[in-house]
Amino acid sequence: MNDTVTTAKADLDTRSVVEAFLAAFNRRDVDGIMALMSDDCVFESSSPGPAGNRLVGQQAVRKAWEQLFAARQGVTFDGEETFVAGDRAIARWVMRWTDGGKEQHIRGLDILRIRNGKVVDKLAYTKR
């Protein structure tokens, strides 16, 4: 396989993992999310400010997603744009939820690294 074909396949594989990851979030499917994350996954959240939290491993990251879905009623992520380069992706999104009957949203992006079809790193940044 030449370098162009290899790069195109890596981009497609990465994009498909990122799309499946977003779909699992929008189903609020913690098992589905975690199935797409490596055992040694790293999640760097955007809160609390200014630097967020760094969570490592399935158990810690799972707990963060469970807390997010419990705290933010009806949370969804609208993908705005995804840029892929090999095993890396930058995904821009808008997170929407309801708080006390009032619609809320925040814009952000994730920098992701994919290995063997799983998210290894998810580094989140938001506009606040």
WOJOHU-V375155 format. One record per run of one state. SS is the DSSP state (hx for helix, st for strand, lp for the rest). FROM is the first residue (numbers start at 1). TO is the last residue. If there is no record, write none. Layout:
ss->SS from->FROM to->TO
ss->SS from->FROM to->TO
This chain:
ss->lp from->1 to->2
ss->hx from->3 to->26
ss->lp from->27 to->29
ss->hx from->30 to->35
ss->lp from->36 to->36
ss->st from->37 to->44
ss->lp from->45 to->53
ss->st from->54 to->56
ss->lp from->57 to->57
ss->hx from->58 to->71
ss->lp from->72 to->72
ss->st from->73 to->85
ss->lp from->86 to->87
ss->st from->88 to->99
ss->lp from->100 to->101
ss->st from->102 to->115
ss->lp from->116 to->117
ss->st from->118 to->127
ss->lp from->128 to->128
